[in-house]
Amino acid sequence: MLTVRSIVQSARPSGFPDPAQFAIVEHKLGAPGGGALVENLYLSVDPYMRQLMDGGWPLNEPLGEGRAIGRVIATNSQHFREGMLVYHTEGWSTHAALVAGQEGIRVLEPADDIPLTNYLSVLGGTGLTAYVGVREILRVREGETVFITASAGAVGGVAGQICRLVGAGRVIGSTGSAAKVRHVTQWLGFDAAFDYHDGPVAKLLAENAPGGIHATLDGVGGNHLEAAIESSREFGRIAWVGGLSYYNQYPDMEYRDIQGPDNADGITLGQPPAPRNLYAVHYKSLTLRGYMVRHHVHLREEAHAWLIPRLRSGALKADEQLVDGFENTVAAFLGVLRGDNVGKTIVRIADDSPRQPGPGPATRAHRPTRAKPARGTGPVITSVAG
């Protein structure tokens, strides 16, 4: 049995989360019967975890949901061997006890010249989300104008690149700063981008797409979704994958919906307001479709077959931001919620050098920097693409 560290949530947030609502605890962990003990190398921090804080994560217990990559260090199963690399979803801990056949586990055999971290970014859940949105839901066609919200984020950056690679005529992104505008246009290849702080989003989008939008991938909601509806051409398509603008304003919105209606009219309350121009979905004959990546995991092999050659060639870039140290996991997560990140944020908690493939041509060289600490979070050491 090893003494391991796990992050627990100690209280539910009201509004933006506070670091004090988390704690690091120590406990004993060993390889289970029919399973293996895994030392985690990399942890994923993602915006959807803000919703887990409202009810998906249990209080005062190791968080049982969160993508990670680790290496088997002890095994009681023929399905695992020591040194094997494993992807799993057992959350923010230094180690994980995995059982063969457990949902969310898969053995990783990284493709040649593909860094291991890519399996939490372009080849992980965020990359699959982007691939499904562009290729399966929107089915972006050559010459079309496409709008990508949160385009400097983990999903948006990959989605915009895929649009460009399938021949979109114009790819437009929204971001949260002038630096991010430069990043997505100069590094990721977007044709245009704007900082949503510079004015009404609908006006900014219309200025960048005077001929209208054929397709939108939206992970923000609110005024971004309204802008997409407003600028959509007749028969336009909108793939709605998240609501970053809602997460801190409408706690429990996903989990209350699962619980069912909570008033006499049979309506679940606590939901964000509908877009003010929702009726345009009707008179423009738009398609507005929500989706969750968990319903499309059957497309992972297809996505990898499409993405990996383009990563190797450099046509597709893995935009990653590495944060060093398990103790900085919560700070990294809160940074993603604030929009401090560029690309996919990954927490590196152990050395992967014995098994790590050499850096391939598709991942931009990282240069270590020290990020400005957020108030109350302590220093975060990052490695930023840029």
LOLOSE-115494 format. One record per residue (C-alpha): residue number from 0; residue in three letters; x, y, z. Coordinates in nm, 2 decimals. Example, Ala and Ser with C-alpha at 12.3 -4.5 7.8 and 13.67 -1.06 7.14 Angstrom:
% residues 2
(0; ALA; (1.23; -0.45; 0.78))
(1; SER; (1.37; -0.11; 0.71))
This chain:
% residues 386
(0; MET; (0.00; 0.00; 0.00))
(1; LEU; (0.12; 0.34; -0.09))
(2; THR; (0.05; 0.68; 0.07))
(3; VAL; (-0.10; 0.88; -0.21))
(4; ARG; (-0.25; 1.23; -0.24))
(5; SER; (-0.59; 1.33; -0.37))
(6; ILE; (-0.78; 1.65; -0.41))
(7; VAL; (-1.12; 1.67; -0.24))
(8; GLN; (-1.40; 1.93; -0.27))
(9; SER; (-1.50; 2.05; 0.08))
(10; ALA; (-1.79; 2.29; -0.01))
(11; ARG; (-2.02; 2.38; -0.29))
(12; PRO; (-1.95; 2.71; -0.47))
(13; SER; (-2.17; 3.01; -0.50))
(14; GLY; (-2.06; 3.20; -0.81))
(15; PHE; (-1.69; 3.17; -0.90))
(16; PRO; (-1.51; 2.89; -0.71))
(17; ASP; (-1.27; 2.96; -0.43))
(18; PRO; (-0.94; 2.77; -0.37))
(19; ALA; (-1.06; 2.72; -0.01))
(20; GLN; (-1.33; 2.49; -0.14))
(21; PHE; (-1.07; 2.23; -0.22))
(22; ALA; (-0.81; 2.05; -0.01))
(23; ILE; (-0.53; 1.79; -0.06))
(24; VAL; (-0.56; 1.48; 0.16))
(25; GLU; (-0.34; 1.17; 0.20))
(26; HIS; (-0.47; 0.81; 0.21))
(27; LYS; (-0.35; 0.46; 0.15))
(28; LEU; (-0.40; 0.29; -0.19))
(29; GLY; (-0.29; -0.04; -0.34))
(30; ALA; (-0.35; -0.24; -0.65))
(31; PRO; (-0.71; -0.39; -0.64))
(32; GLY; (-0.78; -0.75; -0.71))
(33; GLY; (-0.81; -0.80; -1.08))
(34; GLY; (-0.66; -0.45; -1.14))
(35; ALA; (-0.36; -0.23; -1.12))
(36; LEU; (-0.21; 0.06; -0.93))
(37; VAL; (-0.13; 0.35; -1.16))
(38; GLU; (0.10; 0.65; -1.09))
(39; ASN; (-0.06; 0.95; -1.27))
(40; LEU; (0.17; 1.15; -1.50))
(41; TYR; (-0.07; 1.41; -1.63))
(42; LEU; (-0.41; 1.54; -1.52))
(43; SER; (-0.67; 1.73; -1.72))
(44; VAL; (-0.85; 2.04; -1.60))
(45; ASP; (-1.16; 2.14; -1.80))
(46; PRO; (-1.44; 2.39; -1.79))
(47; TYR; (-1.71; 2.13; -1.75))
(48; MET; (-1.57; 2.05; -1.41))
(49; ARG; (-1.73; 2.37; -1.28))
(50; GLN; (-2.06; 2.19; -1.32))
(51; LEU; (-1.93; 1.89; -1.14))
(52; MET; (-1.87; 2.12; -0.84))
(53; ASP; (-2.24; 2.18; -0.82))
(54; GLY; (-2.33; 1.81; -0.76))
(55; GLY; (-2.13; 1.57; -0.97))
(56; TRP; (-1.83; 1.56; -0.73))
(57; PRO; (-1.90; 1.42; -0.38))
(58; LEU; (-1.79; 1.64; -0.09))
(59; ASN; (-1.49; 1.54; 0.12))
(60; GLU; (-1.40; 1.24; -0.10))
(61; PRO; (-1.14; 1.19; -0.37))
(62; LEU; (-1.28; 1.34; -0.69))
(63; GLY; (-1.41; 1.05; -0.90))
(64; GLU; (-1.42; 1.22; -1.24))
(65; GLY; (-1.14; 1.37; -1.44))
(66; ARG; (-0.93; 1.26; -1.73))
(67; ALA; (-0.57; 1.15; -1.66))
(68; ILE; (-0.28; 0.95; -1.80))
(69; GLY; (-0.07; 0.73; -1.58))
(70; ARG; (0.17; 0.44; -1.58))
(71; VAL; (0.11; 0.10; -1.41))
(72; ILE; (0.34; 0.05; -1.12))
(73; ALA; (0.18; -0.26; -0.97))
(74; THR; (-0.07; -0.52; -1.11))
(75; ASN; (-0.29; -0.81; -1.00))
(76; SER; (-0.43; -0.86; -1.35))
(77; GLN; (-0.32; -1.01; -1.68))
(78; HIS; (-0.48; -0.72; -1.85))
(79; PHE; (-0.22; -0.48; -1.71))
(80; ARG; (0.16; -0.50; -1.70))
(81; GLU; (0.40; -0.28; -1.52))
(82; GLY; (0.51; 0.02; -1.72))
(83; MET; (0.20; 0.02; -1.93))
(84; LEU; (0.05; 0.36; -2.01))
(85; VAL; (-0.32; 0.40; -1.93))
(86; TYR; (-0.58; 0.67; -1.99))
(87; HIS; (-0.85; 0.68; -1.73))
(88; THR; (-1.11; 0.92; -1.57))
(89; GLU; (-1.05; 0.87; -1.20))
(90; GLY; (-0.99; 1.23; -1.12))
(91; TRP; (-0.73; 1.45; -0.95))
(92; SER; (-0.50; 1.21; -0.75))
(93; THR; (-0.14; 1.12; -0.76))
(94; HIS; (-0.23; 0.76; -0.81))
(95; ALA; (-0.54; 0.56; -0.92))
(96; ALA; (-0.66; 0.20; -0.85))
(97; LEU; (-0.80; 0.06; -1.18))
(98; VAL; (-0.99; -0.26; -1.25))
(99; ALA; (-0.99; -0.43; -1.58))
(100; GLY; (-1.30; -0.36; -1.78))
(101; GLN; (-1.38; -0.04; -1.58))
(102; GLU; (-1.55; 0.23; -1.78))
(103; GLY; (-1.33; 0.51; -1.91))
(104; ILE; (-1.01; 0.31; -1.91))
(105; ARG; (-0.80; 0.24; -2.22))
(106; VAL; (-0.44; 0.13; -2.27))
(107; LEU; (-0.23; 0.39; -2.46))
(108; GLU; (0.03; 0.30; -2.72))
(109; PRO; (0.13; 0.64; -2.84))
(110; ALA; (0.18; 0.67; -3.21))
(111; ASP; (0.53; 0.74; -3.34))
(112; ASP; (0.63; 1.11; -3.30))
(113; ILE; (0.32; 1.19; -3.10))
(114; PRO; (0.39; 1.33; -2.75))
(115; LEU; (0.20; 1.17; -2.47))
(116; THR; (0.03; 1.49; -2.37))
(117; ASN; (-0.15; 1.50; -2.70))
(118; TYR; (-0.37; 1.22; -2.57))
(119; LEU; (-0.52; 1.47; -2.33))
(120; SER; (-0.56; 1.75; -2.58))
(121; VAL; (-0.60; 1.70; -2.96))
(122; LEU; (-0.63; 1.32; -2.92))
(123; GLY; (-0.82; 1.34; -2.60))
(124; GLY; (-1.17; 1.45; -2.50))
(125; THR; (-1.13; 1.81; -2.61))
(126; GLY; (-1.00; 1.71; -2.95))
(127; LEU; (-1.28; 1.46; -3.00))
(128; THR; (-1.53; 1.72; -2.90))
(129; ALA; (-1.39; 1.95; -3.17))
(130; TYR; (-1.38; 1.67; -3.43))
(131; VAL; (-1.73; 1.56; -3.36))
(132; GLY; (-1.86; 1.92; -3.37))
(133; VAL; (-1.70; 2.01; -3.71))
(134; ARG; (-1.71; 1.68; -3.89))
(135; GLU; (-2.02; 1.50; -3.75))
(136; ILE; (-2.26; 1.76; -3.63))
(137; LEU; (-2.19; 2.07; -3.85))
(138; ARG; (-2.04; 1.88; -4.15))
(139; VAL; (-1.85; 2.19; -4.25))
(140; ARG; (-1.81; 2.21; -4.63))
(141; GLU; (-1.56; 2.37; -4.86))
(142; GLY; (-1.60; 2.75; -4.89))
(143; GLU; (-1.83; 2.80; -4.59))
(144; THR; (-1.79; 3.07; -4.33))
(145; VAL; (-1.76; 2.93; -3.98))
(146; PHE; (-1.77; 3.10; -3.64))
(147; ILE; (-1.59; 2.94; -3.34))
(148; THR; (-1.65; 3.07; -2.99))
(149; ALA; (-1.38; 3.05; -2.72))
(150; SER; (-1.14; 3.00; -3.01))
(151; ALA; (-0.83; 3.02; -2.80))
(152; GLY; (-0.95; 2.74; -2.58))
(153; ALA; (-0.89; 2.37; -2.58))
(154; VAL; (-1.19; 2.28; -2.80))
(155; GLY; (-1.22; 2.60; -3.01))
(156; GLY; (-0.86; 2.60; -3.12))
(157; VAL; (-0.87; 2.25; -3.25))
(158; ALA; (-1.22; 2.31; -3.41))
(159; GLY; (-1.10; 2.61; -3.60))
(160; GLN; (-0.80; 2.43; -3.74))
(161; ILE; (-1.01; 2.14; -3.85))
(162; CYS; (-1.24; 2.38; -4.03))
(163; ARG; (-0.95; 2.52; -4.21))
(164; LEU; (-0.82; 2.18; -4.31))
(165; VAL; (-1.15; 2.07; -4.45))
(166; GLY; (-1.16; 2.38; -4.67))
(167; ALA; (-1.38; 2.63; -4.49))
(168; GLY; (-1.37; 2.96; -4.68))
(169; ARG; (-1.34; 3.18; -4.37))
(170; VAL; (-1.29; 3.08; -4.01))
(171; ILE; (-1.37; 3.35; -3.75))
(172; GLY; (-1.31; 3.32; -3.37))
(173; SER; (-1.41; 3.50; -3.06))
(174; THR; (-1.15; 3.54; -2.78))
(175; GLY; (-1.10; 3.72; -2.45))
(176; SER; (-0.80; 3.94; -2.53))
(177; ALA; (-0.60; 4.11; -2.80))
(178; ALA; (-0.31; 3.86; -2.73))
(179; LYS; (-0.55; 3.57; -2.79))
(180; VAL; (-0.67; 3.73; -3.12))
(181; ARG; (-0.31; 3.73; -3.23))
(182; HIS; (-0.26; 3.38; -3.11))
(183; VAL; (-0.55; 3.23; -3.31))
(184; THR; (-0.49; 3.42; -3.63))
(185; GLN; (-0.11; 3.40; -3.64))
(186; TRP; (-0.05; 3.06; -3.48))
(187; LEU; (-0.37; 2.86; -3.54))
(188; GLY; (-0.45; 3.00; -3.88))
(189; PHE; (-0.79; 3.16; -3.82))
(190; ASP; (-0.88; 3.41; -4.09))
(191; ALA; (-1.02; 3.66; -3.84))
(192; ALA; (-1.09; 3.69; -3.47))
(193; PHE; (-1.21; 3.95; -3.22))
(194; ASP; (-1.20; 4.03; -2.85))
(195; TYR; (-1.55; 4.00; -2.72))
(196; HIS; (-1.48; 4.28; -2.47))
(197; ASP; (-1.45; 4.53; -2.75))
(198; GLY; (-1.82; 4.57; -2.81))
(199; PRO; (-2.15; 4.39; -2.86))
(200; VAL; (-2.06; 4.04; -2.98))
(201; ALA; (-2.34; 4.04; -3.24))
(202; LYS; (-2.19; 4.36; -3.39))
(203; LEU; (-1.83; 4.24; -3.38))
(204; LEU; (-1.93; 3.91; -3.55))
(205; ALA; (-2.14; 4.09; -3.82))
(206; GLU; (-1.84; 4.32; -3.90))
(207; ASN; (-1.62; 4.01; -3.95))
(208; ALA; (-1.88; 3.82; -4.14))
(209; PRO; (-2.08; 4.06; -4.35))
(210; GLY; (-2.20; 3.78; -4.57))
(211; GLY; (-2.33; 3.58; -4.28))
(212; ILE; (-2.23; 3.25; -4.12))
(213; HIS; (-2.30; 2.90; -4.25))
(214; ALA; (-2.19; 2.71; -3.94))
(215; THR; (-2.11; 2.79; -3.57))
(216; LEU; (-1.95; 2.58; -3.30))
(217; ASP; (-2.04; 2.74; -2.97))
(218; GLY; (-1.92; 2.66; -2.62))
(219; VAL; (-2.01; 2.99; -2.45))
(220; GLY; (-2.38; 3.05; -2.49))
(221; GLY; (-2.53; 3.38; -2.39))
(222; ASN; (-2.45; 3.67; -2.61))
(223; HIS; (-2.22; 3.45; -2.83))
(224; LEU; (-2.51; 3.22; -2.91))
(225; GLU; (-2.74; 3.51; -2.98))
(226; ALA; (-2.47; 3.66; -3.21))
(227; ALA; (-2.44; 3.32; -3.39))
(228; ILE; (-2.82; 3.31; -3.45))
(229; GLU; (-2.82; 3.67; -3.56))
(230; SER; (-2.55; 3.62; -3.82))
(231; SER; (-2.65; 3.28; -3.94))
(232; ARG; (-2.75; 3.25; -4.30))
(233; GLU; (-3.07; 3.07; -4.40))
(234; PHE; (-3.04; 2.70; -4.32))
(235; GLY; (-2.74; 2.77; -4.11))
(236; ARG; (-2.62; 2.51; -3.85))
(237; ILE; (-2.52; 2.57; -3.49))
(238; ALA; (-2.35; 2.30; -3.28))
(239; TRP; (-2.39; 2.39; -2.91))
(240; VAL; (-2.13; 2.21; -2.69))
(241; GLY; (-2.13; 2.42; -2.37))
(242; GLY; (-2.22; 2.73; -2.18))
(243; LEU; (-1.90; 2.89; -2.03))
(244; SER; (-2.09; 3.21; -1.97))
(245; TYR; (-2.35; 3.03; -1.75))
(246; TYR; (-2.14; 2.81; -1.52))
(247; ASN; (-2.10; 3.05; -1.24))
(248; GLN; (-2.43; 3.23; -1.27))
(249; TYR; (-2.66; 2.93; -1.28))
(250; PRO; (-2.54; 2.66; -1.04))
(251; ASP; (-2.69; 2.32; -1.06))
(252; MET; (-2.83; 2.38; -1.40))
(253; GLU; (-2.73; 2.04; -1.54))
(254; TYR; (-2.79; 1.84; -1.22))
(255; ARG; (-3.13; 2.01; -1.15))
(256; ASP; (-3.24; 1.91; -1.50))
(257; ILE; (-3.14; 1.55; -1.43))
(258; GLN; (-3.35; 1.56; -1.11))
(259; GLY; (-3.65; 1.67; -1.31))
(260; PRO; (-3.91; 1.95; -1.29))
(261; ASP; (-3.92; 2.14; -0.97))
(262; ASN; (-4.24; 2.34; -1.00))
(263; ALA; (-4.61; 2.28; -1.06))
(264; ASP; (-4.59; 2.37; -1.43))
(265; GLY; (-4.35; 2.08; -1.49))
(266; ILE; (-4.06; 2.30; -1.57))
(267; THR; (-3.70; 2.27; -1.43))
(268; LEU; (-3.60; 2.60; -1.29))
(269; GLY; (-3.26; 2.75; -1.25))
(270; GLN; (-3.18; 2.74; -1.62))
(271; PRO; (-3.02; 3.03; -1.82))
(272; PRO; (-3.26; 3.24; -2.02))
(273; ALA; (-3.32; 3.15; -2.38))
(274; PRO; (-3.16; 3.36; -2.65))
(275; ARG; (-3.36; 3.68; -2.71))
(276; ASN; (-3.36; 3.61; -3.09))
(277; LEU; (-3.46; 3.24; -3.05))
(278; TYR; (-3.75; 3.28; -3.30))
(279; ALA; (-3.49; 3.34; -3.58))
(280; VAL; (-3.41; 2.97; -3.55))
(281; HIS; (-3.76; 2.92; -3.70))
(282; TYR; (-3.78; 3.18; -3.97))
(283; LYS; (-3.42; 3.12; -4.09))
(284; SER; (-3.48; 2.74; -4.09))
(285; LEU; (-3.17; 2.70; -3.87))
(286; THR; (-3.05; 2.38; -3.71))
(287; LEU; (-2.95; 2.43; -3.35))
(288; ARG; (-2.82; 2.10; -3.20))
(289; GLY; (-2.67; 2.04; -2.86))
(290; TYR; (-2.42; 1.76; -2.81))
(291; MET; (-2.21; 1.58; -2.54))
(292; VAL; (-1.89; 1.41; -2.64))
(293; ARG; (-1.97; 1.11; -2.43))
(294; HIS; (-2.24; 1.02; -2.69))
(295; HIS; (-1.97; 1.00; -2.96))
(296; VAL; (-1.69; 0.80; -2.82))
(297; HIS; (-1.74; 0.55; -3.10))
(298; LEU; (-1.58; 0.80; -3.33))
(299; ARG; (-1.25; 0.81; -3.14))
(300; GLU; (-1.07; 0.57; -3.38))
(301; GLU; (-1.20; 0.76; -3.68))
(302; ALA; (-1.09; 1.09; -3.53))
(303; HIS; (-0.74; 0.96; -3.45))
(304; ALA; (-0.70; 0.82; -3.80))
(305; TRP; (-0.78; 1.17; -3.93))
(306; LEU; (-0.60; 1.38; -3.68))
(307; ILE; (-0.27; 1.19; -3.63))
(308; PRO; (-0.13; 1.22; -3.98))
(309; ARG; (-0.21; 1.59; -3.97))
(310; LEU; (-0.03; 1.63; -3.63))
(311; ARG; (0.27; 1.45; -3.77))
(312; SER; (0.29; 1.67; -4.08))
(313; GLY; (0.24; 1.99; -3.88))
(314; ALA; (-0.08; 2.08; -4.06))
(315; LEU; (-0.26; 2.05; -3.72))
(316; LYS; (-0.10; 2.20; -3.41))
(317; ALA; (-0.13; 2.08; -3.06))
(318; ASP; (-0.18; 2.39; -2.85))
(319; GLU; (-0.10; 2.30; -2.49))
(320; GLN; (-0.02; 2.48; -2.17))
(321; LEU; (0.16; 2.27; -1.90))
(322; VAL; (0.14; 2.34; -1.53))
(323; ASP; (0.39; 2.17; -1.31))
(324; GLY; (0.30; 2.02; -0.97))
(325; PHE; (0.01; 1.83; -0.83))
(326; GLU; (-0.03; 2.11; -0.56))
(327; ASN; (-0.11; 2.35; -0.85))
(328; THR; (-0.40; 2.15; -1.00))
(329; VAL; (-0.67; 2.37; -0.84))
(330; ALA; (-0.50; 2.69; -0.94))
(331; ALA; (-0.47; 2.56; -1.30))
(332; PHE; (-0.84; 2.47; -1.30))
(333; LEU; (-0.95; 2.82; -1.17))
(334; GLY; (-0.72; 2.97; -1.44))
(335; VAL; (-0.91; 2.79; -1.71))
(336; LEU; (-1.24; 2.92; -1.57))
(337; ARG; (-1.10; 3.28; -1.57))
(338; GLY; (-0.98; 3.24; -1.93))
(339; ASP; (-0.61; 3.26; -1.83))
(340; ASN; (-0.52; 2.97; -2.05))
(341; VAL; (-0.43; 2.94; -2.42))
(342; GLY; (-0.51; 2.60; -2.56))
(343; LYS; (-0.54; 2.29; -2.35))
(344; THR; (-0.42; 2.31; -1.99))
(345; ILE; (-0.26; 1.99; -1.86))
(346; VAL; (-0.11; 1.94; -1.51))
(347; ARG; (0.22; 1.75; -1.51))
(348; ILE; (0.27; 1.57; -1.18))
(349; ALA; (0.53; 1.30; -1.25))
(350; ASP; (0.82; 1.24; -1.49))
(351; ASP; (0.72; 1.06; -1.80))
(352; SER; (1.07; 1.06; -1.96))
(353; PRO; (1.12; 0.68; -1.96))
(354; ARG; (0.82; 0.63; -2.18))
(355; GLN; (0.77; 0.97; -2.35))
(356; PRO; (0.81; 0.97; -2.73))
(357; GLY; (1.03; 1.24; -2.87))
(358; PRO; (0.85; 1.57; -2.96))
(359; GLY; (0.69; 1.54; -3.30))
(360; PRO; (0.67; 1.81; -3.57))
(361; ALA; (0.30; 1.88; -3.48))
(362; THR; (0.36; 2.02; -3.13))
(363; ARG; (0.49; 2.37; -3.10))
(364; ALA; (0.81; 2.40; -2.89))
(365; HIS; (0.73; 2.51; -2.53))
(366; ARG; (0.93; 2.77; -2.34))
(367; PRO; (0.90; 2.76; -1.97))
(368; THR; (0.77; 3.07; -1.80))
(369; ARG; (0.64; 3.16; -1.46))
(370; ALA; (0.27; 3.25; -1.47))
(371; LYS; (0.15; 3.55; -1.26))
(372; PRO; (-0.02; 3.39; -0.96))
(373; ALA; (-0.39; 3.44; -0.91))
(374; ARG; (-0.49; 3.59; -0.58))
(375; GLY; (-0.50; 3.32; -0.32))
(376; THR; (-0.38; 3.04; -0.54))
(377; GLY; (0.00; 3.06; -0.51))
(378; PRO; (0.26; 3.04; -0.79))
(379; VAL; (0.19; 2.82; -1.09))
(380; ILE; (0.48; 2.71; -1.31))
(381; THR; (0.37; 2.68; -1.67))
(382; SER; (0.50; 2.59; -2.01))
(383; VAL; (0.32; 2.80; -2.26))
(384; ALA; (0.29; 2.75; -2.63))
(385; GLY; (0.35; 3.09; -2.78))
